[in-house]
């Protein structure tokens, strides 16, 4: 049987189509990354360095598995995303607090890492459009950039929340910024590729501030929910989404069919 062009594209694509479901799961995964990372480093009192070692090891294992896979597997992809966001939480906290460079220093350093990763990716592959993530080299750039962006998002979320708005205010600020990107997508000709990466980065501080709001003490502006319980509920929600919401490989913003950025 002759495969259609769409079937051949989906068979080669290793990342999911960008739909409303994608962004719902992504935001939930980033929130889970915050609560799960804090569970290990704070609740279990293992510290940021040990937490980073644990989640970075898991991340490397999942990325290697993802790269070796022959096609898109939803559960594997989102497990890798969750590993990157939990590793990002502990790495950002380690940089900001244990290294003593503070939130501005950590955010600046990590922003430079994201931009350097994107620049190297574009210089090597000719594009940073994620629909081209079909080779091991492109996948490696993809996951390195994602990990840096997740770590940057954690630092940004903590910086904004600590600057005065608090966790709820920070969540509102980053949610509003995402709405601005939605407007740019629908009513301007701004590059869909760069809008995708901007949205991908901004969902992380949104999740970070929501996660902190859920589990931080009431005296600090949080709801004081149990971190392990919050993590379990968020993980169950993601699992339910993966079972109920159709997951397929597909085009992303910047591809021939334009993709979608809700």
BELPE-V124600 format. One record per residue. N is the residue number from 1. RES is the residue in three letters. PSI is psi in degrees with one decimal (NA if undefined). OMEGA is omega in radians with two decimals (* if undefined). Layout:
N,RES,PSI,OMEGA / N,RES,PSI,OMEGA
This chain:
1,UNK,133.4,-3.13 / 2,UNK,128.0,3.14 / 3,UNK,142.1,3.05 / 4,UNK,166.1,3.11 / 5,UNK,-38.4,3.13 / 6,UNK,-41.7,3.13 / 7,UNK,-40.5,3.13 / 8,UNK,-39.4,3.12 / 9,UNK,-47.1,-3.12 / 10,UNK,-34.5,3.13 / 11,UNK,-31.0,-3.11 / 12,UNK,-29.8,-3.07 / 13,UNK,137.1,-3.12 / 14,UNK,4.8,-3.11 / 15,UNK,155.4,-3.04 / 16,UNK,159.0,3.04 / 17,UNK,144.0,3.14 / 18,UNK,104.1,-3.14 / 19,UNK,-179.7,3.07 / 20,UNK,-40.7,3.11 / 21,UNK,-38.3,3.10 / 22,UNK,-47.7,-3.08 / 23,UNK,-34.5,3.09 / 24,UNK,-46.9,-3.14 / 25,UNK,-39.7,-3.13 / 26,UNK,-46.5,-3.14 / 27,UNK,-41.0,3.11 / 28,UNK,-39.5,3.13 / 29,UNK,-37.8,3.12 / 30,UNK,-34.6,3.07 / 31,UNK,-42.7,3.08 / 32,UNK,-39.0,3.12 / 33,UNK,-38.0,3.14 / 34,UNK,-49.7,-3.09 / 35,UNK,-37.9,3.14 / 36,UNK,-41.0,3.10 / 37,UNK,-43.0,3.12 / 38,UNK,-30.6,3.10 / 39,UNK,-46.6,-3.10 / 40,UNK,-47.2,-3.04 / 41,UNK,-32.5,-3.05 / 42,UNK,-57.0,-3.09 / 43,UNK,-45.8,3.10 / 44,UNK,-6.5,3.06 / 45,UNK,37.2,3.12 / 46,UNK,-15.3,3.11 / 47,UNK,164.9,-3.06 / 48,UNK,-37.0,-3.10 / 49,UNK,-46.5,3.12 / 50,UNK,-41.8,3.10 / 51,UNK,-42.4,3.11 / 52,UNK,-42.4,3.13 / 53,UNK,-41.8,-3.13 / 54,UNK,-52.7,-3.05 / 55,UNK,-31.8,3.08 / 56,UNK,-37.5,3.08 / 57,UNK,-45.1,3.09 / 58,UNK,-41.3,-3.12 / 59,UNK,-47.0,3.14 / 60,UNK,-42.0,3.14 / 61,UNK,-45.3,-3.13 / 62,UNK,-39.3,3.11 / 63,UNK,-43.2,3.11 / 64,UNK,-42.2,3.12 / 65,UNK,-43.6,3.14 / 66,UNK,-43.5,-3.12 / 67,UNK,-36.0,-3.13 / 68,UNK,-21.1,-3.13 / 69,UNK,147.4,-3.09 / 70,UNK,-18.7,-3.13 / 71,UNK,179.0,-3.09 / 72,UNK,129.1,3.06 / 73,UNK,110.9,-3.04 / 74,UNK,-47.2,-3.07 / 75,UNK,-38.4,3.11 / 76,UNK,-44.3,-3.14 / 77,UNK,-49.7,-3.06 / 78,UNK,-27.4,3.01 / 79,UNK,-38.4,3.11 / 80,UNK,-40.3,3.09 / 81,UNK,-45.4,-3.14 / 82,UNK,-39.7,3.09 / 83,UNK,-39.3,-3.14 / 84,UNK,-36.1,-3.09 / 85,UNK,-32.2,3.05 / 86,UNK,-40.5,3.07 / 87,UNK,-39.0,3.10 / 88,UNK,-37.7,3.12 / 89,UNK,-52.0,-3.08 / 90,UNK,-34.8,3.12 / 91,UNK,-42.9,3.13 / 92,UNK,-43.3,3.13 / 93,UNK,-38.1,3.11 / 94,UNK,-44.3,-3.14 / 95,UNK,-44.8,-3.06 / 96,UNK,-40.6,-2.97 / 97,UNK,-52.0,-3.09 / 98,UNK,-38.0,3.12 / 99,UNK,-14.0,3.05 / 100,UNK,20.3,-3.14 / 101,UNK,-5.9,3.06 / 102,UNK,172.2,-3.12 / 103,UNK,-45.1,3.12 / 104,UNK,-43.6,3.14 / 105,UNK,-43.0,3.13 / 106,UNK,-43.9,-3.13 / 107,UNK,-40.8,3.14 / 108,UNK,-44.7,3.12 / 109,UNK,-44.7,-3.09 / 110,UNK,-33.8,3.04 / 111,UNK,-41.6,3.10 / 112,UNK,-37.9,3.12 / 113,UNK,-41.7,3.12 / 114,UNK,-47.9,-3.12 / 115,UNK,-38.6,3.11 / 116,UNK,-39.9,3.12 / 117,UNK,-44.1,3.11 / 118,UNK,-39.8,3.14 / 119,UNK,-43.7,3.13 / 120,UNK,-39.6,3.11 / 121,UNK,-48.3,-3.13 / 122,UNK,-41.5,-3.13 / 123,UNK,-37.8,-3.09 / 124,UNK,-44.5,-3.01 / 125,UNK,-13.6,-3.13 / 126,UNK,-7.3,-3.13 / 127,UNK,154.4,3.02 / 128,UNK,15.1,3.10 / 129,UNK,128.0,-2.99 / 130,UNK,-12.8,3.06 / 131,UNK,-9.8,3.11 / 132,UNK,5.6,-3.13 / 133,UNK,83.3,-3.07 / 134,UNK,-0.2,3.13 / 135,UNK,157.3,3.12 / 136,UNK,-39.6,-3.13 / 137,UNK,-44.9,3.13 / 138,UNK,-39.5,3.11 / 139,UNK,-39.8,-3.14 / 140,UNK,-45.2,3.07 / 141,UNK,-42.6,-3.12 / 142,UNK,-49.5,-3.06 / 143,UNK,-32.1,3.05 / 144,UNK,-45.2,3.13 / 145,UNK,-42.7,3.12 / 146,UNK,-44.8,-3.13 / 147,UNK,-44.0,3.08 / 148,UNK,-40.9,-3.11 / 149,UNK,-37.3,3.10 / 150,UNK,-40.4,3.14 / 151,UNK,-42.4,3.07 / 152,UNK,-43.8,-3.12 / 153,UNK,-38.6,3.10 / 154,UNK,-46.6,-3.14 / 155,UNK,-41.9,3.12 / 156,UNK,-44.0,-3.14 / 157,UNK,-45.4,3.13 / 158,UNK,-39.6,-3.12 / 159,UNK,-48.8,-3.12 / 160,UNK,-45.5,-3.13 / 161,UNK,-39.7,-3.10 / 162,UNK,-20.9,-3.09 / 163,UNK,-10.2,3.11 / 164,UNK,-41.5,-3.08 / 165,UNK,-21.5,-3.07 / 166,UNK,-178.8,-3.07 / 167,UNK,-44.2,3.12 / 168,UNK,-44.6,3.12 / 169,UNK,-40.7,3.10 / 170,UNK,-42.4,3.12 / 171,UNK,-40.0,3.12 / 172,UNK,-39.9,3.14 / 173,UNK,-48.1,-3.11 / 174,UNK,-31.9,3.05 / 175,UNK,-40.5,3.11 / 176,UNK,-38.7,3.11 / 177,UNK,-37.7,3.09 / 178,UNK,-37.2,3.10 / 179,UNK,-35.1,3.06 / 180,UNK,-41.7,3.11 / 181,UNK,-37.1,3.08 / 182,UNK,-45.0,3.12 / 183,UNK,-41.5,3.11 / 184,UNK,-35.9,-3.14 / 185,UNK,-46.5,-3.04 / 186,UNK,-26.9,-2.98 / 187,UNK,7.8,3.08 / 188,UNK,174.6,3.12 / 189,UNK,21.2,3.11 / 190,UNK,142.2,-3.12 / 191,UNK,125.2,3.11 / 192,UNK,-30.6,3.13 / 193,UNK,-48.7,-3.13 / 194,UNK,-31.5,3.04 / 195,UNK,-38.8,3.10 / 196,UNK,-48.7,-3.10 / 197,UNK,-35.3,3.07 / 198,UNK,-44.0,3.12 / 199,UNK,-39.7,-3.14 / 200,UNK,-42.0,3.13 / 201,UNK,-43.6,-3.06 / 202,UNK,-25.5,3.09 / 203,UNK,-25.2,-3.12 / 204,UNK,-50.8,3.08 / 205,UNK,-27.7,3.04 / 206,UNK,-48.5,3.11 / 207,UNK,-37.0,-3.14 / 208,UNK,-44.4,-3.13 / 209,UNK,-37.6,3.09 / 210,UNK,-42.7,3.12 / 211,UNK,-43.6,3.11 / 212,UNK,-38.3,3.11 / 213,UNK,-35.7,-3.13 / 214,UNK,-41.8,-2.94 / 215,UNK,-8.7,-3.14 / 216,UNK,155.9,-3.14 / 217,UNK,152.7,3.13 / 218,UNK,-38.2,-3.14 / 219,UNK,-24.3,3.13 / 220,UNK,7.6,3.12 / 221,UNK,8.9,3.12 / 222,UNK,-176.0,3.13 / 223,UNK,-5.6,3.08 / 224,UNK,31.3,3.04 / 225,UNK,151.5,3.06 / 226,UNK,127.5,3.14 / 227,UNK,-46.7,3.11 / 228,UNK,-39.5,-3.14 / 229,UNK,-45.6,3.12 / 230,UNK,-41.5,3.13 / 231,UNK,-41.3,-3.14 / 232,UNK,-41.3,3.13 / 233,UNK,-44.7,3.14 / 234,UNK,-41.0,3.12 / 235,UNK,-39.4,3.12 / 236,UNK,-37.7,3.12 / 237,UNK,-43.2,3.11 / 238,UNK,-43.8,3.11 / 239,UNK,-43.0,3.12 / 240,UNK,-41.0,3.11 / 241,UNK,-42.4,-3.12 / 242,UNK,-30.2,3.14 / 243,UNK,-29.4,-3.04 / 244,UNK,-43.6,-3.09 / 245,UNK,126.4,3.14 / 246,UNK,131.9,3.11 / 247,UNK,124.3,3.14 / 248,UNK,152.0,3.00 / 249,UNK,149.9,-3.13 / 250,UNK,-173.6,-3.11 / 251,UNK,159.1,3.14 / 252,UNK,169.8,3.09 / 253,UNK,131.7,-3.14 / 254,UNK,-9.8,3.13 / 255,UNK,-178.6,-3.03 / 256,UNK,-31.0,-3.12 / 257,UNK,4.8,3.00 / 258,UNK,-25.5,-3.09 / 259,UNK,-173.8,3.10 / 260,UNK,138.7,3.04 / 261,UNK,91.1,-3.07 / 262,UNK,NA,*
